[in-house]
């Protein structure tokens, strides 16, 4: 078999492996998502557990302390958000009059425009829709079609309650599974590391150790830095919201810090909620628009000045790779994939740097420069000139 044919077979086999892996990630997402969430939480909690062990605390006690502290923090945030939402719900009836006035003013000021636009759209659709020819039965004077009335099923509180409870139960089950995985991963992380090293020892023992260390360090540093950055973002947003007079600034600050973990969409969702409340409270629209500008401005400051200083080379990804990864993992795993896109892509880039068959991942996604050598530049320029000559001829 020739060398060219061997290369083609190798590329085809690599492409087949990629397709199989993507299909497995797609169809096994119900099992993989809790495991991946547990691994990322273990990356966040492992440095704290190691710090407690250095102070002389036993491993089992340090792991239990870290998990208990995480429960306390999550429970405190949950109770804070619930308390704030309950108070906000009690205040909403007081804003109902202002909401009705604002909706009436919108309808009065834009009613003519809306009617004209809808009329033009209706006429345009009528022009584009061809007239249906009369049926043979109508031409011959036969029976006309019987009109059919479509009725919507009545609202069933029992069915709605079953749907809501089903979603809540699924979430609670996944939450419990993630917590159990985190506890076992923290307690047996050295054993898990040795098992993974044993898997790769037959071919490349040092490469497996390098990949594990690099992936763990990069993901752990990135998640901890992101936690600090998002907490500072939420604090600053809450303070600004407080000074411009929006009710419940503590709630909006906490939600801004949490939602900023979602790339690209998180800050807009976080800004939408206080802006909607401002529309109900304030008579005008200026303050609601100012909230979007404030959230976007703070995010730009963090993105351009704070994050490059703290993240540095932590992720090892280009901005385009981060965007492409967000789209890919959202398509693969939905909203959870968007949340996990950057850490997962960091792991794949580490694989691409250390596994020759996956080197294309490092070339496409890594932030390391990939310049062509001088001979490659000359060859590329000659091929481009030859292609231009063939097109001209």
WOLINGI-V408745 format. One record per residue. N is the residue number from 1. NEAR is the number of other ideal C-beta (glycine too) atoms within 8 Angstrom. Layout:
N/NEAR, N/NEAR
//
This chain:
1/3, 2/5, 3/5, 4/6, 5/8, 6/9, 7/8, 8/8, 9/8, 10/8, 11/8, 12/8, 13/8, 14/9, 15/8, 16/8, 17/9, 18/8, 19/8, 20/8, 21/8, 22/9, 23/8, 24/8, 25/11, 26/8, 27/6, 28/8, 29/10, 30/5, 31/7, 32/9, 33/11, 34/11, 35/9, 36/10, 37/11, 38/14, 39/10, 40/12, 41/11, 42/13, 43/12, 44/11, 45/13, 46/12, 47/9, 48/9, 49/14, 50/8, 51/8, 52/12, 53/11, 54/6, 55/6, 56/4, 57/8, 58/6, 59/8, 60/7, 61/9, 62/12, 63/12, 64/8, 65/11, 66/13, 67/13, 68/8, 69/9, 70/10, 71/8, 72/8, 73/8, 74/8, 75/8, 76/8, 77/10, 78/8, 79/8, 80/11, 81/11, 82/8, 83/8, 84/12, 85/9, 86/8, 87/9, 88/12, 89/7, 90/7, 91/9, 92/9, 93/6, 94/5, 95/10, 96/8, 97/6, 98/10, 99/10, 100/8, 101/8, 102/11, 103/8, 104/8, 105/8, 106/8, 107/8, 108/7, 109/6, 110/8, 111/8, 112/6, 113/7, 114/8, 115/8, 116/8, 117/8, 118/8, 119/8, 120/8, 121/8, 122/8, 123/8, 124/8, 125/8, 126/7, 127/6, 128/5, 129/6, 130/3, 131/4, 132/4, 133/4, 134/5, 135/7, 136/6, 137/8, 138/9, 139/7, 140/6, 141/4, 142/7, 143/4, 144/6, 145/5, 146/4, 147/4, 148/4, 149/4, 150/4, 151/4, 152/4, 153/5, 154/4, 155/5, 156/7, 157/6, 158/6, 159/7, 160/9, 161/8, 162/8, 163/8, 164/8, 165/8, 166/8, 167/8, 168/8, 169/8, 170/8, 171/8, 172/8, 173/8, 174/10, 175/8, 176/8, 177/10, 178/12, 179/10, 180/8, 181/13, 182/13, 183/10, 184/8, 185/12, 186/14, 187/9, 188/8, 189/10, 190/6, 191/7, 192/9, 193/9, 194/8, 195/8, 196/10, 197/12, 198/7, 199/7, 200/11, 201/8, 202/3, 203/5, 204/6, 205/8, 206/6, 207/11, 208/13, 209/9, 210/9, 211/12, 212/11, 213/8, 214/11, 215/11, 216/10, 217/8, 218/13, 219/13, 220/12, 221/9, 222/14, 223/12, 224/10, 225/12, 226/9, 227/9, 228/9, 229/13, 230/12, 231/9, 232/10, 233/14, 234/15, 235/10, 236/9, 237/16, 238/14, 239/10, 240/10, 241/14, 242/9, 243/6, 244/10, 245/5, 246/14, 247/7, 248/10, 249/11, 250/9, 251/12, 252/15, 253/14, 254/14, 255/12, 256/16, 257/13, 258/10, 259/11, 260/14, 261/8, 262/11, 263/9, 264/6, 265/8, 266/11, 267/12, 268/9, 269/10, 270/14, 271/14, 272/8, 273/10, 274/11, 275/12, 276/9, 277/12, 278/12, 279/11, 280/10, 281/9, 282/8, 283/4, 284/5, 285/6, 286/7, 287/12, 288/12, 289/9, 290/9, 291/15, 292/11, 293/8, 294/13, 295/14, 296/10, 297/8, 298/12, 299/11, 300/8, 301/9, 302/12, 303/8, 304/7, 305/8, 306/10, 307/11, 308/8, 309/7, 310/10, 311/10, 312/6, 313/6, 314/10, 315/11, 316/11, 317/14, 318/8, 319/6, 320/6, 321/14, 322/14, 323/9, 324/9, 325/14, 326/13, 327/8, 328/10, 329/14, 330/12, 331/6, 332/11, 333/10, 334/7, 335/7, 336/9, 337/13, 338/13, 339/8, 340/13, 341/15, 342/13, 343/12, 344/11, 345/14, 346/15, 347/10, 348/11, 349/15, 350/13, 351/11, 352/15, 353/9, 354/9, 355/9, 356/4, 357/6, 358/10, 359/10, 360/7, 361/12, 362/12, 363/9, 364/7, 365/14, 366/15, 367/8, 368/6, 369/3, 370/5, 371/4, 372/6, 373/6, 374/6, 375/6, 376/8, 377/9, 378/8, 379/8, 380/9, 381/8, 382/8, 383/8, 384/8, 385/8, 386/8, 387/8, 388/8, 389/8, 390/7, 391/6, 392/5, 393/4
//
